[in-house]
């Protein structure tokens, strides 16, 4: 039985312009109602600026994240849907069921540019259906259709996408949740399909998939056939800026050579050599098996098996850091696992087998699970004695428990903090309830400051100090001492909040931080498109504004300075091999947001 | 004196992954780079025993030096 709502022309975005917000009230009496609204006070916002503005303004900070008062905002960036290179990132925002604070999760794939070309600056899912029916939302040039489709219940993402392809053809893009999101687990992600129409890119962190599940939405199917690229105000300036931008990306050795060749997993060896590779649930900073799961080994394996080590996750990406990982028989196993995934399911769990890690990555993608939180959780479970460190088969079985929703699966699906509490584990590496990613805060102190202070919880992309602490990008700040880390994290958090609003992939930062021309080209892209006069200072102001809105929401949600701290044991227990503790002073952590 | 040299990513091309080599006392990191024909630009990140060093760092017997080209991720 289908409960459909067709909307007429007035509920669409204007072709070529991202000028409407599509509000969908999932709890409306008589069935979900969609309405395309003018941007109003949100004009000029995109990506994370859009999601954080709407959440901080419209969501009561004390609401239950799985209730009707929370909202899920899905927003392309300011430049998404244009021909600007790298502009395909999607922001997903809400109050997080994992952290209890504001969340922006960010994803690659096709959805952002397709949604932008359909004319929408955001989709806002509001309210909550009265029944446990599951909804499918389809958006194309003709309008919006929302219908019940309970045949989709508990379908894993890959099966779901196959079904959508059969129903709607292969020109679609999908935003979906797997069983984890339907079960409203804290580890649940939102999947976005890539150029091959596989659900491999995820808005992973903070349980955004659970919020989508709580609103009864299984999948949003997007089809921009018949829509045009968004057109710049000053086409010549825009075209010139894009050329300089692409040249800058190609010429920088990280974006032009290292990332295309090895992908993000090139970081395994360097973090391991630096003694900052968290191993056996953050017990020590080197892993004897690191080389077996390194980016070098992964690239070699992929090539040997007919996979692809150089691959873009969205149309318009010129870096192409992704890849395709085949099994030993040459069949698709998963997209090339990212560094954080390889770390979480690899060294952090003592696992040194890339095939097992790729299988875990596939399972996470299929069930719709944040790979970082899942790997950190398994390691905590290993510390609890539920499985042995290094036992890849046990790790795979644990993730399958999550997919099944067994009682053990529900505990693990609640994330690292919940698992630690359930099993009486003392050392649980989380901030604001969210698990730390693949860089130890004691040996990479700049990222420790970001973990402690970011509005997002322990988050590495929010202020990627690793670039300057370890990789010598944008200068160098010694990772093993406290000096300079506050300023480093602050500047990167501000810059990242701005970049996250543009729809640009954050990896442009490697080129933009090192090459002034490339930073200018980015500003010229924005000004060429919007016809404005944004300056470098304006970028900083935008970043500060976004962070201030997020901080304000968190304060109203009950967060204090005590939430901007690492767990105590990071400061009291020395960490091998460098025997370091996290010793950045609390009073300095409280200075990060000093404007 | 004996030094362990580890090379990564593209620096391994036409060279090696890891090798123990003999060098005279007083050898600097720059000497090692020159000996392996690795340009200063290529040797973007250098660790000795897990700590960042500059090119004028003097090697000691038993040291391990890890050299990376410009790389990134996140």
Interface residues (C-beta under 8 A of the other chain):
Chain A: X252 X253 X254 X255 X257 X258 X259 X261 X262 X263 X264 X265 X266 X267 X269 X270 X273 X274 X275 X291 X295 X296 X321 X338 X339 X460 X461 X464 X466 X467 X470 X471 X472 X473 X476 X478 X479 X480 X506 X507 X510 X577 X578
Chain B: X6 X8 X9 X10 X12 X17 X44 X45 X47 X50 X51 X52 X66 X68 X69 X70 X71 X72 X73 X74
